[in-house]
C-alpha cells in the first residue's frame, strides 16, 4: 500500500511549468499548500511561516517542514526569525478567512500573483532558533517551540549562549514581537545563577536570579556591559566583633560589611565595602583605651573621624567555591603622642631628689607605670583575608 504522505524536496531551480502546476494544484485542492520553486508558505497563530530550503512532507493530518524556516509576525513583517535544522509541524485544520475566501486558503498580497498561503491553527517543532531582538542576535540552540494564541511562541527547551555564559530555555520562556524571555538557569563557567529570568529587548538586557556561593545566596540582576551579559548582586552582614590580626599586637572591626559581586563570563569580581573598618592596638593605656586607633571609610560614605584610606577599596577576582576568603583593606595605625611625658618626667625628677638606691628604682617604676610612654605601634598588613562564612553568616 502506498503511503498517503507526499514529500517535496525544494531546489534552487524554478521552471514556469512547475509554477503553473503548483497554482493549478492549489486551485483544485483547497487546503493543500501552494509554493513556487523552493518556497512554501503558511500562516499559523498570527505568524507567517516560510520554508526557505529543505523538504516538505505532506500527511493526512499534518504537514512537516524540514530544513531552514523563517518565521515572522503577520502584523510585523519586518521582524524575521530563522529556524535552522528545523523540523516544524503544522496541523492541517483549516481556519476560516472570511466569507469571500475558501476555508484554509488566503491570498498573500501583490507578490502572490494568484498563489495562495495556507492558514493553519498553529505549529510546533524543534531546531536552532536565530532571533533578532533589536540589534542583538540571540540563538536558542536545540529549541523546542510551539505557537501560542496572541502572537507568542513558547520555548520549552534549548539554550542560548551569551559570550562565555549559557542561559537555558525552560518552562516560561517565550518570544513575542520585540521581546524574548528566557526562564531557567544561567551557567557561566563554574558559576550558576538559578531561578533565572533573562529578558532581551531592543533597549538591552534585564532580569535576574540567585547566585549561591560559600553557602550564601545573593540576588543578582542582569545588564549589558560592553555588549556582554553581566550580573551583579550583593551580600550584607552584621557588624563584626573586635578580632585579632594574626602576627601583630592589634585587632580590627568591620561595621556594615558588604560584598558586591559582579559575574561576567567565568569570573566573579568581588568589591568589598563597609560603613567603617577600624583597627587598634591590643596594648592599652592606664584608662583602658587603645594606644593607637584608626578608621577608614568607603569613598562614598566618608566619615568625619579616623584616618582616611587611599582611595576606594580594591577589587579582587577569586576562584569558584569552595574558596572562602576575600581581602579587606586595613587602615594605618598612627604613632601616638607621648601625652604622659610631662607628668612622668616630673615624677622621676622628684624621686631622684629625695631617694637613692632600691627605693629610687621602685619610685621610678611607679612613675613609669603610672605615666607610661607609648609602645612601638605595629605595622599592620595592607589587607586581611576575611572568612566569608564568618563575616556574612
Secondary structure, 3 states (H helix, E strand, C coil): CCCCCEEEEECCCCCHHHHHHHHHHHHHCCCCCCEECCEEEEEECCEEEEEEEEEEEECCCEEEEEEEEEEEECCCCCCCEEEEEEEEEEECCECCCCCCCCCCEECCCHHHCCCCEEEECCCEEEEEEEEEECCEEEEEEEEEEEEECCCEEEEEEEEEEECCEEEECCCCEEEECCEEEEEEEEEECCEEEEEEEEEEECCEEEEEEEEEECCEEEEEEEEEECCEEEEEEEEECCCCCCEECCCCCEEEEEECCEEEEEEECCEEEEEEECCEEEEEECCECCCCCECCEEEECCHHHCCCCCCCCCCCCCEEEECCCCCCEEEEECCCCCCCCCCCHHHHHHHHHHHHHHCCHHHHHHHHHHHHHHCCCCCCCCCCCCEEEEEHHHHCC
